[in-house]
Amino acid sequence: MQPLHNVYLSLGSNMGNRFEYLQSAVNALFDEVGSIMKISSVYETPAMGFDGDSFLNCAVWLQTDLKPAAVLKQILRIEKTMGRKRNASKTYTSRPIDIDIIFIDDLIIETEKLIVPHPEMQKRKFVLQPLAELNSHLVHPVSQKNIIKILAASEDSSMLQKQSKWLSNPMKDYNISQYNYIAIEGNIGAGKTSLATKIANDFNAKLILERFKDNPFLPKFYEDASRYAFPLEMSFLADRYQQLVDDITQFDLFKESVIADYDVNKSLIFADITLPEEEYALYKKLFHVMHKDVPKPDKYIYLYQNTDRLLENIKKRGRKYEQSIQASYLQKLNAGYLEFIKNQHAENIKIIDISKLDFLKNRADYLYILKEIIS
């Protein structure tokens, strides 16, 4: 996964229904750039540098995995779609929407198209005041001054009138936190870890990831399945049990919910395929003894990918011990998952076909999956 960037933007409008323009811009930023972490109050301010109607201004803090140049490209496209015509002479004019990049992390960028931090921010109280409201700990990466001190030292004498009406965060339409515990399941290479991580980052959820990398039997299993199947499944059984007892049963005051990239029942699904009948019978008894008191997810998501796509993903991520996985093995796992799902209570289970989706590169695909989860 690409690293997340914290991007701080200043939005303004002084034409038409100014508040609606700001809301439309916020919605478009969420749809096309990244998750909206916080929106400041809206302030009315006089036009600066030209004679025109007063502006409504706000600041937005978002997180995105897009690179800075891609963030700028999307912002310019949003402005153009909303009717903004950038002036070639760079003189100030009225505009339905204006979106300026103020900070991207603590990066210092100077290119022909993008300068970050914004070079005029110190002179604009309508930028500084909303930014300070979003995050009073922001530090200018060049001057190393705190945003509060920059605001206090600004020579801009403009009067800002705080509005009583607030912009709505489109994140609220994706009420993931209505679920206390979500399990994201799928075949090998389906993308469950990437999706669970992305959702947890966006919605302040406690993330539980399967610790398969630490399992010494996994590479050996792919070399000699018959010999190492039982110790592999037993080690996974013990580790998953311990992890879920430690992580789920401990309440975290600072997290909204729990997102895991596996469900305990995958132990039975895999063991049923890899173990001989007698070993599986013993394994199943032990499983039910250990997991009878482990919390169950109140939302179970199964990511379906076709076999060709799974093999492609496995090859792409490059884990040496996985490269010998056969299509027949993946097909057996998928059949095992579907058989398990068929025998469960259907109301808390959702199968999402992502064979033609790429939620890491296409934000629309990611938002589609979120809608499917909460539907």
N, C-alpha and C positions, 0 to 999 in steps of 0.2 A: 504494500500500500504506500501511496505517496504521503509525505508528512503534511500535517495540517498547518496552515498559516492563519494567524490572527490578523484580520484586515479591518482597519477603521476607516469609515467613509463619512463624508459630509454631503448631505442631500439638501437641495433647495428648489423652490418653485415660486414664481411670481406671476403666473398667467393662469387664467381660467379657474377651475376648482383646485386650488393649490393643495389642499389636504388630500384630495383624491389622487392627484398626481404623485404625491409622496407615498401614499399607500400602494399605488400601482407599482412604483419603483421598488419598494420593499418586497412586494410579492414577486416581482421579476428577479430580483437579486437572490431570493430564496430558491426560486425555480431553476435558475441558470448558473448561479455562482457558488452558493454554499449555505450553510445553516446559520440562521440569524440568532446570535447569542443574546443580544440586548439591543433595544432601541431607546434612544433618549426621549425626553420631552420634546414637544414641538415649540419653537420660538418664532415669533413674528419680529422681523428686523427690517430696517430701511434698506433700500437698494444702495449698494456701495459702488462708487466709481462711475455712476451714470444716473440720469433722471428716469425713474421708473416706479412701478408699484412696489409695495413692500413684499418681502419674501416670507415664506414659511420655511424654516430650516430645522434640521435635526441631524443627529449622528447615528450611525449604525455600526455595530460590531458584529462581524461575521467570521466564520471559520470555513476555510476551503482548502481542498487539495490541489487547486489550480495553481500554476506558476504565475508570478506577477504579470508577465506579458499577456497571459491568457485571461487573467482577471480584468486587465485594462480593455482587452478586446471585447469581452462580454459586456462590460459597462458601456462602452461606446455604442455597441449594438442596441442595448436597452434604451439608451438616450435617443438614438435615431428612431427606433420603433415608436417611442413616445412623442416624437415630433420635435426633438431638439435639433437645431441646425447650428453646428459650430461655426463661428465666425473666423474666416481665414485671416482677417486683420487683427484678430485677438482683442478687439475692443469689447467692452462689457455691454450686453444687451439683455432685454427680458427673455425669459425662457420657461417653457413648461416644466422642465426638469434639468437639474444640474447635479451630477454625481462626481465628486472629487475623491481620489484616494489620498488619505492623509498619512497613515502608517501601514506598513506590512511587517509584522513582527518588529524586530529592531534593525531591519535592513536599511541600507543606504544605497539607493539606486539613482544613477544619472545616465539616462539614455536620451535619444532624440525624442522619443515619445512619452517617456515616463520619468518623473523625478519624485522620489520618495526619500524622506518625508516631504510633504507638500511645502514648497518654498515660501508661500504667502501665509501660512497658518498662523504665525505669531501676530500678524496684523489684523486678524479677523476674530472678533469676539463671538460671532455667530458660529464659528467653527470650534473655538476653544471651550466655550461654556458647555455645549452638549457633549464634547469629548470628556471633559472633566466629570460630567455626570455619569457617563458610561463607565469610566475607569479612572479614578483619581490617582492611581499609582503609575499611570503611563509616564514614561521618560523619553524625551526626545533623544534619539540615538546620536545626534551630532553635538548638540549643546550639553547633553546629559542633564538637562533641567526637567524637573517634574512639571506635568501639565498644569497643576494648580499654580505653581510659581510663574509659569509662562503667561497664564491668564491674568494673574495679578499685575504683571509687569507690562501687559499690552497697552499700547497707546490708543487703541480703538475706543472711542467714547460713545459708540452707538448704544442705544437703549434696546434691550431685548425684552420682549413681552412674552412671558410663558403662557402657553395655551392650556386650557382645561381639558381639551380632547386629546386622547392618546392614539397613536397608531397601533394597529393590531399586528402581532407577530404571527406569521403564517405557520410557524412551528406548532401552534396550538391546535391546528387542524389535524395534527398527527399525534394523537394522544396515546403514545406508547406507554406512558406511566400509569395508564389504567390497569396494566398488568403488573403484578408483583414479580413474576418470574416467567421469563420467556426462554424457551430452548430452541435454538436454531440447529436443525439436523439436515443431513444430506449425505450423499455418497462421497467417496474419496475424490477430492478435487472439485467438489460442487461450489465451494466458495463460502462455506458456513462461517469460518473464522474471520474472513474479511468482512462479511456482512455484520456479524455480531460485534466486531470491533468498531465498525462505522456507526452502528446504531448506538452503542454505549457512549461513544464520544459525543454524538449529537444530543443525546437525551439524558446525560448525567447519570448513566446507569452503572451499576457495579458489574464489571466484566469478568466472566469465568471462562478461561480457555483450557482446553484439554492439554495435559502435559505430555504429549506423545514424544516430544523430542528427547525427553529424559529416560525413555524406556529402552533399556539395553537389548531387549528381546526383539524389538521391531525389525531392525535390519536383518537379524538372524532368521526371523520368520519368513521374510521374502526370499531368503536363500534356501531354507529347508522348512517348509510349512508343517509337515507331519511331525517333525521333531520338536519344534518350538511353539506350536499352536497353544498347547495347554499352559506352559509358563507365561506366554504372552498374555493370554486372556485372563489368567489369574492376577498378573501384575496390574493390568488395566482395571480389573474389578476392584482391587484394593485401593489403587490410587484414585479412581473416580469417586469411590465411596468416601475416602478421607477428605478429598477436595470439597465435595459437596457438603459434607458435615461441617467442615471448617468455614466455608465461604457463605453458604446460604443460610445456615442457622444463626449466624452472627449478624445482627441487624446493624446496618450502616446508616447513621443519621444524615449523612451528607449525600446519599444517593437516592434516586427516585425509585429504582427497581433493579432487578438482576437480569442480565442477559448472558446466557451460556451458549457456547458453540457445540454443545452435545447434550444428549439426554441419557440418563443412566441405562435405559433399556437398550441402547446400542450394544452394551456388553452381551446381552442375550442374542441379539441379531447376529453379531459377528461370531459368537461362540457356536451358534447353531450351524453356521456354515463351515467353520474351521475345525470343530472338534468331532471325534468319533462319538457314536451314540451313548456309550456308557460314561465317557468323560463329560459329555454335555449334560447328562442327567444329574451327575454329581455337582457340576457347575451351577446348574439351574437351582438346585436346592440351596446352595450356599448364597447365591444371588438374592433369593427371596428372603432369607434370614437377615442378610445385611441391609437390604434396602427397604424393608417394610416401613421404617419410620422416616425415610428421607423425603423431604418435600417434593411434591410433583409440580411440574410447570402448569401454570394456568393458561398458557398459550404455547402450543407445539407447532413449529413451522418446519415443513419438509421441503427443501429446495431440490426440485427435480432437474437434472441435466441429462441429456441423452449421452450414450456411451462414448460416441466419437468426441464430443465436447469434453467429457471427463478426461479421456486419454490425452487430449490436447492440453488441458490445464495441468495435468500431472507432468507431462513432458516440459511444459513451460516453466513450472516452478522449480524443476531441476533437482529434486531430492534423489540422490543416487539409488537408494534402496527401493524407491518406488517405480523405477523405470521398467522393471520386469513384470509389473502388474498386467494381467490379461483382461481382455474385454469380458470374458466369461465370468471372471471373479466379480467384476463390477456389476454385471447383470444379476448375479446371484444376490449380491448385497441389496440392490434395488428391489428385487422381489421380496427379500426378507423385510425390508422397511415397509413396503406396501402391505404385506401380510400383517405386520404388527399394527399398522395404522387402521387396517380394516377391522381389527378386533377391539379398537378403543372407542371411547365416547367421542363422537364426531364433532361436537360443538366447539371443542377447544383445539382442534387440529386443522391446519391449513396446508394444503399442498400447492406450491407455487412453481409453475414451470418456467425456469429461467434459461432454457436452452438457447433462446434467441436474444437474451438480454446481456448487457455488460454494465452492471451497477457501479463498477469502479471508474469506468471511463465516461459513462453517460448518466448524468444526474437525473434525467427523466426516468430512466430505468430504475434507479434507486428509489425515487419517489413513488413509482408504481408499486414497488415491492412493499414500501411502508403502508400504502393504502390497502394493499391486500392483507397485510398483517392485522390491521385494525378493523377490517370489514367483517 
